[in-house]
Amino acid sequence: MLAGKRLLLIIGGGIAAYKALDLIRRLRERGAAVTPVLTRAGSEFVTPLSVAALAGEKVFTDLFDLTDEAEMGHIQLSRSADLVVVAPATADLMAKMAHGHANDLASTLLMATDTQVLLAPAMNVRMWDHPATQRNLATLLGDGLRIVGPNSGDMACGEYGPGRMAEPLEIVAAIDAALGQGPLTGKRIIVTSGPTHEPIDPVRYIANRSSGAQGTAIARALAALGAEVVFVTGPADVPPPAGVRVVPIETAQQMLQAVEEALPADAAVFAAAVADWRVASASGSKIKKDAGRLPTLEFAENPDILAGVSAHATKRPALVVGFAAETDDVIAHATAKRARKGCDWIVANDVSPATGIMGGAENAVHLITPEGCEDWPRMGKQAVADKLAARIATALAATQPADKTKA
Ligand code: CTP
């Protein structure tokens, strides 16, 4: 799909630079031409010779190479590509970009380019979480740069958390999406995620233990394949992914309204842990303690958003995916839930405390479709999301795009 595309790949100085070698190989396999630029720090991790050998092109390493300046110049180099990819994008490179520094070839190219830029950040988890990096990230996203990753996991420095560079194939998918070539380009997909908060009074609420991690990973994976993602999220523990339209809500009723406003869509994935009940008698002012008298809460049933969208007369998405969080008889309950809610697929998981899935980094799911039940091995939530997104792309490939003019 990348045949004929020209990519300028800037390799920053981080241990993840070794993955840039595999990335070059994957890109060339897909027919892209890769012009590599290696920063001075990058060349401490991979050699110009290996980069050049894999790219099949000369490596650019120094701004003040007079021959190249005469032959091509950094301005032309920065503009002759269809996309500029920075992998790994180190904390230092991101800081330079956010502040407009141009003191070596890589940063000068990034300043001089009029081409879209995709960053694949990689750094120690503390460096990623540092307010300075997060400020720079916000600036760069505001400037319209695209980002893929970083992923969470064990890091070369021995710590655990976000900061690991996206895998080469994830970067390839993000490149496809940036070039408008992803398998989900042109498809709108609604993703609900996180818990809902149902107020008791202005300061108290009923909630559940959902972290929003699985829904967030699904939204990220769908966006990476090129989908226009409307991400309707309750108050989650994890930040929303880049590159999606975020619609923050608190209650189930607000979630329903946001989902209805986002229709029509080609697919909808209901990963949210929606509260089944709200407090019917929610108080407009704080409930005060009253000399030994206990308050009584009355509940009302919340609308079932998944069932409602599955039964929608005119705007039912071509593919509706629900989740089933169960603690026993997972497959039997989830199979019954698929029929009861009228959705196409159910992603079922066991959320018993012993599994550590709710709020944890991994998931072990069963995909229940009209054809039967598939057991997926336990894996990271992003890996589950990537696999599900790929399946959704295959399923939607055969469908007509939703008529967004009906919105
Ligand atoms: N769901 C929804 N709206 C609700 C409740 C659930 O859209 N009011 C969706 C969830 O996002 C999920 C699926 O329905 O995709 C199943 O949620 P779950 O809580 O497992 O099912 P319930 O219908 O609440 O059934 P039960 O609690 O009896 O297991």
Residues whose N, C-alpha, C, O or C-beta is under 5 A from the ligand:
A	BS01	CTP	F270 A271 A272 A273 V274 A275 D276 N302 P303 D304 I305 L306 G322 F323 A324 A325
